[in-house]
Amino acid sequence: MIIAAIFPIFIWFLCYRFRRSAIGITIPFAAGALVMILSPLLKAFLLRSAEPLLPLIYAEAVLITGVGLWLATMPRKKDRDRSCRHCEYDLTGLDINVEGARCPECGGDITPASTHTCVTCSASLHALDLTIPGQRCKKCGTMLPVLRRRRPSEQPPAAPQPAPVSTADQRP
């Protein structure tokens, strides 16, 4: 009887773990089919004593499949560390651990510590120099990201200054 409780939990764990993939969708169907195939074998080996349990076994197969499909189709969380906080642009492949890094889509600051709060406990990090490796949040102990300082060769080009308008060029 303990297998009847452990098996669905294991299947649901797998469905959640592989959600939004072909494996995650296949697992609940395979588990439901396995229960349906094994139920006549249970009846054959236990003879008539398993007859009253067959409706419960079929209901368990439907429950495993239904809950498994629900878990397998749940959305995955967005990786907050890899998307812009302003426009949700996917920053995968970009070096965001550079002081003053900007989003290529909206130009917003994408430095992980640009909010100057701990990701875990939201404690203020204003007093810390995040270019020093190995620092931890004083409140919760979470390891903080290390920011690289920009090298002079990495400095973004300065914005061109508008040309001054002379009064001689203006027409009355």
C-alpha positions in Angstrom: 0.0 0.0 0.0 2.9 2.4 0.6 3.8 2.1 -3.1 0.3 3.5 -3.9 1.4 6.7 -2.0 5.0 7.0 -3.0 4.6 6.3 -6.7 2.3 9.3 -7.5 4.6 11.6 -5.5 7.6 10.4 -7.4 5.8 10.8 -10.7 4.6 14.3 -9.8 8.2 15.3 -8.8 9.5 14.2 -12.2 6.7 16.0 -14.0 7.5 19.2 -12.1 11.2 18.8 -12.6 10.9 18.3 -16.4 8.0 20.7 -16.9 7.5 22.4 -20.2 9.4 19.6 -22.0 8.4 16.5 -24.0 9.7 14.3 -21.2 7.5 16.1 -18.7 4.4 15.6 -20.8 5.2 11.9 -21.5 5.8 10.9 -17.9 2.2 11.2 -16.6 0.8 9.3 -19.6 3.4 6.5 -19.1 2.7 6.4 -15.4 -1.1 6.2 -15.9 -0.7 3.5 -18.5 1.6 1.5 -16.2 -1.0 1.6 -13.4 -3.7 0.6 -15.9 -1.6 -2.3 -17.3 -0.6 -3.5 -13.8 -4.1 -3.5 -12.4 -5.3 -6.6 -14.3 -2.1 -8.4 -13.2 -2.9 -7.5 -9.6 -6.3 -9.0 -10.0 -4.8 -12.2 -11.6 -2.3 -12.7 -8.8 -4.5 -11.8 -5.9 -7.6 -13.5 -7.4 -10.9 -12.1 -6.1 -9.5 -10.1 -3.2 -8.3 -7.3 -5.5 -11.7 -7.0 -7.2 -13.0 -4.2 -4.9 -9.8 -2.2 -5.3 -9.9 -2.0 -9.1 -12.0 1.2 -9.2 -9.6 2.9 -6.8 -6.7 1.8 -8.9 -8.3 3.2 -12.0 -9.1 6.5 -10.1 -5.4 6.7 -9.0 -4.3 6.3 -12.6 -6.5 9.1 -13.7 -5.4 11.3 -10.8 -1.7 10.6 -11.4 -2.1 11.5 -15.1 -4.2 14.6 -14.5 -2.1 16.1 -11.7 1.1 15.1 -13.6 -0.1 16.9 -16.8 -1.0 20.0 -14.7 2.5 20.0 -13.2 4.2 19.3 -16.5 2.5 22.3 -18.1 3.2 24.8 -15.4 5.4 27.7 -16.6 9.0 27.9 -15.6 10.1 30.9 -13.6 12.0 33.5 -15.4 15.6 33.7 -14.4 15.6 37.1 -12.8 19.4 37.3 -12.8 19.4 36.9 -16.6 16.6 39.4 -17.6 16.5 43.2 -17.5 14.5 44.5 -14.5 13.1 47.3 -16.7 12.0 45.7 -19.9 12.4 41.9 -19.2 14.9 41.6 -22.1 16.8 38.3 -22.0 20.4 39.0 -21.1 21.8 35.5 -21.5 25.3 35.7 -23.0 26.0 39.2 -21.9 28.6 40.1 -19.2 26.4 41.8 -16.6 29.0 41.7 -13.8 30.6 44.9 -15.1 30.2 48.2 -13.2 27.7 50.3 -15.1 26.5 47.6 -17.5 23.5 48.6 -19.6 20.6 46.7 -21.2 21.0 46.7 -25.1 17.2 47.0 -25.5 16.2 49.8 -23.1 19.6 51.2 -21.8 18.6 50.5 -18.2 21.2 49.6 -15.6 21.6 45.8 -15.5 24.3 45.5 -12.9 23.1 42.7 -10.5 23.8 45.0 -7.5 22.5 48.1 -9.1 19.5 48.1 -6.8 22.0 47.8 -3.9 19.9 45.3 -2.1 20.5 41.7 -1.3 18.7 39.3 -3.6 17.7 37.0 -0.7 16.7 39.3 2.1 16.5 42.7 0.5 19.0 44.3 2.9 20.7 47.5 1.8 24.2 47.0 0.4 25.1 50.7 0.0 28.0 50.5 2.5 29.7 47.6 0.7 32.2 47.9 -2.2 31.0 45.1 -4.5 34.3 45.0 -6.5 35.9 43.1 -3.6 35.4 39.4 -3.9 34.1 37.1 -1.1 31.8 39.5 0.6 28.6 38.3 2.3 25.4 40.0 3.2 25.6 41.1 6.8 21.9 40.2 7.4 21.5 36.7 5.8 25.0 35.7 4.9 24.4 35.3 1.1 27.5 35.5 -1.1 27.3 38.7 -3.0 28.3 39.0 -6.7 31.6 40.6 -7.6 31.5 43.5 -10.0 34.4 44.2 -12.3 35.5 47.8 -12.7 35.6 48.9 -16.3 39.0 49.1 -17.9 39.7 52.3 -19.7 39.5 50.4 -23.0 35.9 49.2 -22.1 34.6 52.7 -21.3 31.6 53.5 -23.5 32.2 56.4 -25.8 31.1 59.7 -24.5 27.9 61.1 -25.9 28.6 63.9 -28.5 28.0 67.4 -27.1 25.5 69.5 -29.1 27.2 72.2 -31.1 26.7 75.7 -29.5 24.3 77.9 -31.5 25.8 81.2 -32.3 23.6 84.3 -32.3 25.0 85.4 -35.7 23.5 82.4 -37.5 20.0 83.1 -36.2 17.6 85.0 -38.5 15.3 87.7 -37.1 
